[in-house]
Amino acid sequence: MNFDITTLERSREVQHRIIIGYTKIEHEDAEPTAGDPVGFIVVGPASEQYQAIDREIQRLNIMEAGRHQGRQLNLRSEEDAGVVVDKSADRRLRIVKACTVGWFGFTNVGQPAVFTAEGLALVLKARPQWVGRVLAEIENEQNFIAAALPA
């Protein structure tokens, strides 16, 4: 890891492109081939967006703990285990939504899709398996440090 203070500071603002797939280009007499990349533009764990959603998640967790009024979760019960799984999934989705600042290659009815929070929510609902993939890239500090190095 690079521990240069200027590089670390710059990495807070770096945006990283995650390629999730490629469009297919149809040829008249040939098999379809990979075309343009499709994916997301994200910010990392040092970004204001990540820090803000992390604080929000902590606040919600504290409030939730207060609702249990001191009762510890019994992770052997289906209900309480489900609470933990749901909270984890919610955390992951919240971070991905907060840290995704754009996309590329997506279309809507054949036209380039404009990035919106609502559009992102629809895509992630249609492909929930992408949440883990995108989160792993968001939380990989090297994606942002390397891009912040001086040219």
Backbone as a chain_set.jsonl record, in Angstrom:
{"seq": "MNFDITTLERSREVQHRIIIGYTKIEHEDAEPTAGDPVGFIVVGPASEQYQAIDREIQRLNIMEAGRHQGRQLNLRSEEDAGVVVDKSADRRLRIVKACTVGWFGFTNVGQPAVFTAEGLALVLKARPQWVGRVLAEIENEQNFIAAALPA", "coords": {"N": [[0.844, -1.188, 0.0], [0.394, 2.267, -0.611], [1.632, 4.84, 1.31], [1.813, 7.554, 1.124], [0.949, 10.742, 2.086], [-0.312, 12.744, 0.524], [-1.209, 11.235, -1.653], [-2.952, 9.476, -0.328], [-4.879, 11.313, 0.56], [-5.848, 12.298, -1.91], [-7.026, 9.972, -2.856], [-9.489, 9.818, -1.68], [-11.291, 11.098, -3.311], [-11.303, 9.71, -5.664], [-12.774, 8.043, -8.415], [-13.884, 4.85, -9.375], [-14.086, 2.525, -12.02], [-16.173, -0.191, -12.558], [-16.359, -3.014, -14.376], [-19.03, -4.875, -15.383], [-19.924, -6.441, -17.367], [-20.209, -7.018, -20.938], [-21.536, -5.487, -23.864], [-23.234, -7.154, -26.531], [-22.199, -7.552, -29.822], [-23.816, -7.906, -32.765], [-23.135, -9.652, -35.685], [-23.706, -9.933, -39.166], [-23.082, -12.432, -40.482], [-21.805, -13.924, -38.522], [-20.832, -15.141, -35.248], [-22.092, -13.589, -32.232], [-20.081, -11.038, -30.712], [-18.01, -9.758, -28.04], [-18.687, -6.477, -27.021], [-18.966, -3.137, -26.164], [-17.968, -2.092, -22.84], [-19.948, -2.577, -19.857], [-21.041, -1.21, -16.857], [-20.409, 0.052, -13.526], [-19.753, 3.176, -11.844], [-17.925, 3.971, -9.095], [-17.284, 5.198, -5.737], [-14.876, 5.037, -3.071], [-14.04, 3.546, 0.218], [-12.985, 5.664, 1.708], [-14.344, 7.836, 0.884], [-16.674, 10.626, 1.073], [-19.312, 9.805, 0.71], [-19.301, 7.06, 1.407], [-18.479, 7.219, 4.086], [-20.595, 8.688, 5.183], [-22.832, 6.953, 4.798], [-21.997, 4.811, 6.288], [-21.995, 5.892, 8.88], [-24.757, 6.348, 9.085], [-25.755, 3.72, 8.972], [-24.631, 2.698, 11.332], [-25.991, 4.294, 13.186], [-28.636, 3.42, 12.751], [-28.331, 0.745, 13.541], [-27.803, 1.023, 16.27], [-30.209, 2.152, 17.127], [-31.9, -0.001, 16.511], [-30.898, -1.934, 18.249], [-31.718, -0.811, 20.622], [-34.454, -1.226, 20.417], [-34.7, -3.889, 20.952], [-34.476, -3.906, 23.608], [-32.36, -4.681, 25.364], [-32.459, -7.423, 25.122], [-30.688, -10.187, 24.043], [-29.876, -11.388, 20.791], [-30.894, -14.586, 19.727], [-29.102, -16.656, 18.028], [-29.631, -19.173, 17.232], [-32.224, -19.378, 16.707], [-34.655, -19.301, 14.115], [-35.932, -16.886, 13.504], [-34.367, -14.821, 14.77], [-31.868, -15.306, 13.59], [-32.543, -14.696, 11.007], [-32.92, -11.953, 11.259], [-30.286, -11.042, 11.556], [-29.176, -11.816, 9.085], [-30.783, -10.303, 7.328], [-30.106, -7.682, 8.149], [-27.419, -7.588, 7.444], [-27.574, -7.894, 4.645], [-29.012, -5.58, 4.063], [-27.185, -3.597, 4.857], [-25.095, -4.016, 3.001], [-26.397, -3.432, 0.554], [-27.144, -0.751, 0.997], [-24.634, 0.523, 1.142], [-23.613, 0.046, -1.435], [-25.534, 1.4, -3.002], [-25.165, 4.028, -2.05], [-22.52, 4.569, -2.732], [-22.29, 4.226, -5.445], [-21.92, 6.187, -8.138], [-22.427, 6.576, -10.748], [-22.95, 5.113, -14.039], [-22.147, 3.07, -16.899], [-22.788, 2.127, -20.245], [-25.309, 0.937, -19.88], [-28.623, 0.534, -21.117], [-31.902, 1.746, -21.973], [-34.737, 0.743, -23.355], [-33.345, 0.585, -25.75], [-31.926, 2.977, -25.849], [-29.235, 5.014, -24.513], [-29.062, 4.728, -21.019], [-29.869, 7.055, -18.545], [-28.165, 7.748, -15.578], [-29.683, 7.24, -12.5], [-30.794, 7.236, -9.075], [-33.083, 5.727, -8.778], [-33.065, 4.158, -11.096], [-30.719, 2.704, -10.638], [-31.529, 1.268, -8.372], [-33.497, -0.359, -9.551], [-31.929, -1.906, -11.321], [-30.235, -3.263, -9.502], [-32.138, -4.68, -8.091], [-33.052, -6.374, -10.065], [-30.732, -7.792, -10.584], [-29.542, -8.98, -8.064], [-27.254, -10.359, -7.302], [-25.128, -8.854, -8.134], [-24.631, -7.005, -6.183], [-22.851, -7.899, -4.144], [-20.538, -8.216, -5.661], [-20.009, -5.601, -6.584], [-19.752, -4.295, -4.12], [-17.422, -5.513, -3.111], [-15.508, -4.411, -4.81], [-15.787, -1.715, -4.162], [-14.902, -1.693, -1.513], [-12.261, -2.371, -1.768], [-9.427, -0.932, -1.198], [-7.162, -0.536, -2.79], [-8.063, -0.075, -5.364], [-8.576, 2.6, -5.388], [-6.387, 3.939, -4.302], [-4.295, 3.354, -6.122], [-5.205, 4.699, -8.38], [-4.961, 7.28, -7.526], [-2.332, 7.896, -7.515], [0.42, 9.989, -8.466], [0.843, 10.91, -11.889]], "CA": [[0.0, 0.0, 0.0], [1.104, 3.537, -0.67], [1.311, 5.627, 2.495], [2.07, 8.961, 0.88], [-0.204, 11.477, 2.606], [-1.02, 13.402, -0.585], [-1.901, 10.179, -2.407], [-4.078, 9.025, 0.499], [-5.91, 12.36, 0.526], [-6.44, 12.298, -3.257], [-7.806, 8.743, -3.073], [-10.857, 10.023, -1.176], [-12.122, 11.629, -4.389], [-11.157, 8.884, -6.862], [-13.884, 7.204, -8.867], [-13.394, 3.597, -9.961], [-15.03, 1.892, -12.954], [-16.327, -1.635, -12.404], [-16.99, -3.611, -15.552], [-19.902, -5.979, -14.975], [-20.135, -7.25, -18.561], [-20.008, -6.359, -22.226], [-22.645, -5.596, -24.806], [-22.954, -8.083, -27.627], [-22.291, -6.965, -31.152], [-24.314, -8.91, -33.711], [-22.614, -9.561, -37.048], [-24.632, -10.605, -40.087], [-22.734, -13.823, -40.78], [-20.866, -14.445, -37.525], [-21.289, -15.229, -33.868], [-21.99, -12.316, -31.505], [-18.814, -10.839, -30.018], [-18.054, -8.776, -26.96], [-18.66, -5.1, -27.489], [-18.594, -2.107, -25.197], [-18.143, -2.475, -21.439], [-21.115, -2.126, -19.101], [-20.692, -1.289, -15.448], [-20.724, 1.091, -12.552], [-18.712, 4.083, -11.385], [-18.094, 3.988, -7.641], [-16.288, 5.82, -4.866], [-14.395, 4.046, -2.11], [-14.311, 3.621, 1.653], [-12.561, 6.94, 2.298], [-15.174, 8.906, 0.313], [-17.722, 11.203, 1.925], [-20.516, 8.99, 0.567], [-19.143, 5.838, 2.206], [-18.44, 7.599, 5.502], [-21.943, 9.102, 5.588], [-23.729, 5.801, 4.9], [-21.506, 4.008, 7.412], [-22.548, 6.52, 10.098], [-26.204, 6.094, 9.08], [-25.955, 2.302, 9.328], [-24.338, 2.573, 12.766], [-27.107, 4.917, 13.908], [-29.775, 2.501, 12.656], [-28.039, -0.435, 14.36], [-27.965, 1.401, 17.679], [-31.65, 2.279, 17.357], [-32.452, -1.36, 16.476], [-30.508, -2.586, 19.505], [-32.596, -0.26, 21.652], [-35.772, -1.84, 20.282], [-34.66, -5.224, 21.578], [-34.504, -3.616, 25.037], [-31.381, -5.466, 26.101], [-32.557, -8.854, 24.832], [-29.714, -10.62, 23.053], [-30.407, -12.235, 19.73], [-30.605, -16.02, 19.809], [-28.77, -16.989, 16.649], [-30.107, -20.525, 16.932], [-33.628, -19.295, 16.304], [-34.84, -18.876, 12.718], [-36.305, -15.466, 13.448], [-33.237, -13.957, 15.1], [-30.852, -15.485, 12.545], [-33.053, -13.933, 9.865], [-32.661, -10.531, 11.532], [-28.87, -10.795, 11.271], [-28.997, -11.922, 7.63], [-31.433, -9.14, 6.716], [-29.32, -6.476, 8.458], [-26.204, -7.662, 6.638], [-27.962, -7.618, 3.256], [-29.392, -4.166, 4.005], [-25.941, -2.828, 4.935], [-24.396, -4.153, 1.734], [-27.15, -2.706, -0.46], [-27.049, 0.685, 1.289], [-23.305, 1.002, 0.766], [-23.517, 0.038, -2.907], [-26.358, 2.495, -3.524], [-24.579, 5.321, -1.682], [-21.197, 4.759, -3.331], [-22.362, 4.172, -6.901], [-22.164, 7.57, -8.559], [-22.717, 6.602, -12.173], [-22.822, 3.844, -14.738], [-21.849, 3.205, -18.317], [-23.186, 1.004, -21.077], [-26.689, 0.496, -19.685], [-29.591, 1.137, -22.02], [-33.307, 1.623, -21.617], [-35.472, 0.711, -24.608], [-32.404, 0.807, -26.841], [-31.245, 4.264, -25.726], [-28.389, 5.069, -23.321], [-29.814, 4.998, -19.792], [-29.359, 8.102, -17.673], [-28.006, 7.233, -14.225], [-30.491, 7.786, -11.407], [-30.887, 6.335, -7.93], [-34.19, 4.811, -9.051], [-32.584, 3.214, -12.096], [-29.771, 1.817, -9.954], [-32.318, 0.358, -7.53], [-34.119, -1.346, -10.443], [-30.894, -2.817, -11.814], [-29.788, -4.122, -8.405], [-33.23, -5.586, -7.767], [-33.073, -7.379, -11.135], [-29.496, -8.574, -10.483], [-29.046, -8.818, -6.69], [-25.928, -10.952, -7.154], [-24.133, -7.838, -8.422], [-24.367, -6.19, -4.985], [-21.607, -8.373, -3.524], [-19.433, -7.959, -6.586], [-19.734, -4.166, -6.561], [-19.269, -3.961, -2.777], [-16.025, -5.947, -3.002], [-14.688, -3.417, -5.51], [-15.851, -0.476, -3.379], [-14.12, -1.834, -0.284], [-10.868, -2.657, -2.1], [-8.748, 0.368, -1.183], [-6.174, -0.445, -3.866], [-8.715, 0.484, -6.544], [-8.622, 4.055, -5.268], [-5.027, 4.41, -4.052], [-3.53, 3.275, -7.369], [-5.681, 5.756, -9.288], [-4.6, 8.59, -6.962], [-0.888, 8.12, -7.63], [0.778, 10.984, -9.482], [1.176, 10.32, -13.2]], "C": [[0.874, 1.23, 0.0], [0.667, 4.383, 0.525], [1.677, 7.094, 2.353], [0.808, 9.747, 1.243], [-0.997, 12.145, 1.49], [-1.811, 12.387, -1.398], [-3.113, 9.679, -1.625], [-5.212, 10.041, 0.454], [-6.616, 12.39, -0.828], [-7.357, 11.097, -3.468], [-9.243, 8.876, -2.57], [-11.81, 10.423, -2.286], [-12.122, 10.755, -5.642], [-12.437, 8.101, -7.141], [-13.294, 6.007, -9.599], [-14.483, 3.008, -10.844], [-15.003, 0.386, -12.744], [-17.034, -2.159, -13.648], [-17.742, -4.856, -15.11], [-20.169, -6.927, -16.152], [-19.878, -6.433, -19.806], [-21.262, -6.51, -23.069], [-22.255, -6.609, -25.874], [-23.141, -7.343, -28.942], [-22.692, -8.083, -32.107], [-23.722, -8.636, -35.09], [-23.545, -10.365, -37.954], [-24.331, -12.085, -40.258], [-21.797, -14.434, -39.742], [-21.53, -14.512, -36.156], [-21.227, -13.837, -33.219], [-20.633, -12.232, -30.795], [-18.992, -9.789, -28.929], [-17.913, -7.38, -27.542], [-18.178, -4.168, -26.406], [-18.809, -2.587, -23.766], [-19.409, -1.863, -20.836], [-20.737, -2.229, -17.632], [-21.064, -0.058, -14.661], [-19.502, 1.944, -12.247], [-18.95, 4.28, -9.891], [-17.002, 4.814, -6.967], [-15.996, 4.834, -3.738], [-14.661, 4.345, -0.653], [-13.865, 4.916, 2.322], [-13.43, 8.105, 1.82], [-16.192, 9.426, 1.327], [-18.982, 10.343, 1.884], [-20.437, 7.738, 1.45], [-19.193, 6.178, 3.696], [-19.832, 7.987, 6.005], [-22.869, 7.898, 5.74], [-23.281, 4.89, 6.03], [-22.027, 4.567, 8.732], [-24.047, 6.25, 10.212], [-26.507, 4.652, 9.497], [-25.681, 2.092, 10.813], [-25.475, 3.144, 13.606], [-28.325, 3.994, 13.911], [-29.561, 1.25, 13.509], [-28.218, -0.149, 15.848], [-29.448, 1.522, 18.025], [-32.313, 0.902, 17.398], [-32.119, -2.1, 17.768], [-31.379, -2.086, 20.651], [-33.989, -0.854, 21.597], [-35.832, -3.22, 20.918], [-34.626, -5.119, 23.103], [-33.599, -4.552, 25.834], [-31.442, -6.958, 25.837], [-31.524, -9.204, 23.77], [-30.387, -11.487, 22.013], [-29.974, -13.681, 19.959], [-30.363, -16.502, 18.378], [-29.12, -18.427, 16.277], [-31.577, -20.519, 16.531], [-33.704, -18.777, 14.87], [-35.085, -17.374, 12.627], [-35.117, -14.552, 13.708], [-32.099, -14.102, 14.089], [-31.261, -14.702, 11.294], [-32.817, -12.446, 10.028], [-31.223, -10.19, 11.17], [-28.614, -10.825, 9.763], [-29.592, -10.701, 6.937], [-30.639, -7.856, 6.948], [-28.042, -6.439, 7.617], [-26.507, -7.325, 5.178], [-28.32, -6.143, 3.085], [-28.154, -3.278, 4.011], [-25.228, -2.839, 3.585], [-25.081, -3.315, 0.644], [-27.057, -1.195, -0.247], [-25.7, 1.259, 0.865], [-23.179, 1.08, -0.747], [-24.327, 1.191, -3.493], [-25.728, 3.864, -3.238], [-23.285, 5.609, -2.432], [-21.181, 4.623, -4.849], [-22.801, 5.543, -7.383], [-22.455, 7.694, -10.053], [-22.663, 5.202, -12.75], [-22.488, 4.12, -16.187], [-22.32, 1.94, -19.03], [-24.611, 0.512, -20.905], [-27.592, 1.232, -20.67], [-30.995, 0.952, -21.462], [-34.092, 1.79, -22.918], [-34.549, 1.129, -25.77], [-31.627, 2.108, -26.798], [-30.335, 4.234, -24.498], [-29.214, 5.476, -22.095], [-29.112, 6.08, -18.978], [-29.292, 7.531, -16.256], [-28.9, 7.985, -13.247], [-30.484, 6.778, -10.263], [-31.985, 5.299, -8.16], [-33.78, 3.746, -10.06], [-31.608, 2.217, -11.493], [-30.519, 0.804, -9.099], [-32.98, -0.73, -8.379], [-33.105, -2.377, -10.932], [-30.464, -3.775, -10.711], [-30.879, -5.075, -7.939], [-33.297, -6.717, -8.798], [-31.853, -8.298, -11.058], [-28.891, -8.419, -9.085], [-27.654, -9.402, -6.475], [-24.816, -9.946, -7.455], [-23.767, -7.02, -7.191], [-23.045, -6.606, -4.344], [-20.386, -8.073, -4.366], [-19.029, -6.485, -6.56], [-19.183, -3.753, -5.198], [-17.808, -4.356, -2.606], [-15.088, -4.952, -3.677], [-14.661, -2.088, -4.754], [-14.921, -0.565, -2.174], [-12.665, -2.217, -0.524], [-10.132, -1.326, -2.243], [-7.76, 0.54, -2.328], [-6.766, 0.133, -5.15], [-8.637, 2.015, -6.553], [-7.227, 4.653, -5.033], [-4.236, 4.445, -5.349], [-3.925, 4.397, -8.313], [-5.276, 7.148, -8.795], [-3.105, 8.88, -7.075], [-0.604, 9.167, -8.698], [1.194, 10.287, -10.77], [2.648, 10.451, -13.508]], "O": [[1.973, 1.224, 0.555], [-0.526, 4.614, 0.726], [1.835, 7.798, 3.35], [-0.278, 9.44, 0.752], [-2.227, 12.116, 1.506], [-2.949, 12.648, -1.788], [-4.184, 9.482, -2.2], [-6.377, 9.668, 0.325], [-7.841, 12.496, -0.888], [-8.356, 11.197, -4.18], [-10.118, 8.121, -2.993], [-13.002, 10.127, -2.22], [-12.865, 11.03, -6.585], [-13.085, 7.577, -6.235], [-12.326, 6.137, -10.348], [-15.656, 2.992, -10.471], [-13.939, -0.233, -12.752], [-18.173, -1.785, -13.93], [-17.161, -5.775, -14.533], [-20.586, -8.069, -15.957], [-19.394, -5.303, -19.74], [-21.959, -7.522, -23.0], [-21.073, -6.879, -26.084], [-24.112, -6.612, -29.138], [-21.986, -9.083, -32.238], [-23.801, -7.517, -35.597], [-24.106, -11.375, -37.529], [-25.242, -12.911, -40.184], [-21.066, -15.374, -40.056], [-22.633, -14.008, -35.948], [-20.407, -13.005, -33.609], [-20.106, -13.245, -30.333], [-19.973, -9.045, -28.898], [-17.111, -7.146, -28.445], [-17.124, -4.377, -25.805], [-19.709, -3.383, -23.498], [-19.868, -0.796, -21.243], [-20.171, -3.236, -17.209], [-21.902, 0.749, -15.063], [-18.364, 1.493, -12.376], [-20.029, 4.699, -9.471], [-15.95, 5.087, -7.546], [-16.774, 3.914, -3.485], [-15.404, 5.268, -0.318], [-14.337, 5.228, 3.416], [-13.274, 9.231, 2.294], [-16.521, 8.754, 2.304], [-19.648, 10.168, 2.904], [-21.391, 7.403, 2.152], [-19.87, 5.502, 4.47], [-20.202, 7.65, 7.13], [-23.618, 7.823, 6.714], [-24.119, 4.253, 6.669], [-22.453, 3.809, 9.604], [-24.551, 5.959, 11.297], [-27.417, 4.409, 10.29], [-26.428, 1.377, 11.482], [-25.874, 2.554, 14.61], [-28.968, 3.806, 14.944], [-30.501, 0.751, 14.128], [-28.727, -0.988, 16.592], [-29.891, 1.059, 19.076], [-33.191, 0.663, 18.227], [-32.961, -2.811, 18.316], [-31.735, -2.852, 21.546], [-34.646, -0.976, 22.63], [-36.889, -3.663, 21.366], [-34.734, -6.126, 23.803], [-34.009, -5.136, 26.838], [-30.563, -7.695, 26.283], [-31.491, -8.582, 22.709], [-31.334, -12.218, 22.302], [-28.835, -13.953, 20.336], [-31.306, -16.727, 17.619], [-28.924, -18.844, 15.135], [-32.109, -21.53, 16.072], [-32.916, -17.922, 14.465], [-34.514, -16.687, 11.779], [-34.882, -13.61, 12.951], [-31.435, -13.116, 13.766], [-30.418, -14.12, 10.613], [-32.545, -11.747, 9.052], [-30.968, -9.162, 10.543], [-27.919, -9.961, 9.229], [-28.963, -10.127, 6.048], [-30.515, -7.032, 6.041], [-27.638, -5.38, 7.138], [-25.777, -6.558, 4.551], [-27.97, -5.529, 2.077], [-28.08, -2.311, 3.253], [-24.809, -1.793, 3.088], [-24.421, -2.583, -0.094], [-26.907, -0.443, -1.21], [-25.633, 2.349, 0.298], [-22.689, 2.075, -1.28], [-23.849, 1.887, -4.389], [-25.758, 4.752, -4.089], [-22.985, 6.764, -2.734], [-20.154, 4.881, -5.476], [-23.902, 6.003, -7.081], [-22.699, 8.79, -10.556], [-22.37, 4.233, -12.049], [-22.54, 5.261, -16.645], [-22.256, 0.838, -18.486], [-25.081, -0.274, -21.728], [-27.356, 2.392, -21.008], [-31.234, 0.111, -20.595], [-34.099, 2.871, -23.507], [-34.929, 1.912, -26.64], [-30.749, 2.324, -27.634], [-30.62, 3.515, -23.54], [-29.969, 6.448, -22.137], [-27.903, 6.017, -18.756], [-30.244, 6.907, -15.788], [-28.872, 9.214, -13.18], [-30.198, 5.599, -10.471], [-31.839, 4.135, -7.785], [-34.108, 2.571, -9.899], [-31.66, 1.026, -11.799], [-30.185, -0.381, -9.099], [-33.02, -1.892, -7.975], [-33.388, -3.575, -10.954], [-30.339, -4.976, -10.953], [-30.581, -6.162, -7.445], [-33.563, -7.868, -8.454], [-31.941, -9.467, -11.434], [-27.841, -7.796, -8.935], [-26.945, -8.983, -5.559], [-23.67, -10.169, -7.065], [-22.702, -6.403, -7.157], [-22.211, -5.755, -4.036], [-19.329, -7.719, -3.844], [-17.842, -6.163, -6.52], [-18.251, -2.951, -5.123], [-17.034, -3.604, -2.014], [-13.998, -4.682, -3.173], [-13.631, -1.415, -4.712], [-14.226, 0.4, -1.856], [-11.908, -2.371, 0.435], [-10.207, -0.676, -3.285], [-7.547, 1.66, -2.791], [-6.055, 0.758, -5.936], [-8.635, 2.637, -7.616], [-6.928, 5.747, -5.512], [-3.579, 5.441, -5.651], [-3.068, 4.982, -8.974], [-5.254, 8.096, -9.58], [-2.662, 9.986, -6.765], [-1.297, 9.232, -9.713], [1.811, 9.222, -10.75], [3.098, 10.01, -14.566]]}, "num_chains": 1, "name": "protein.A"}
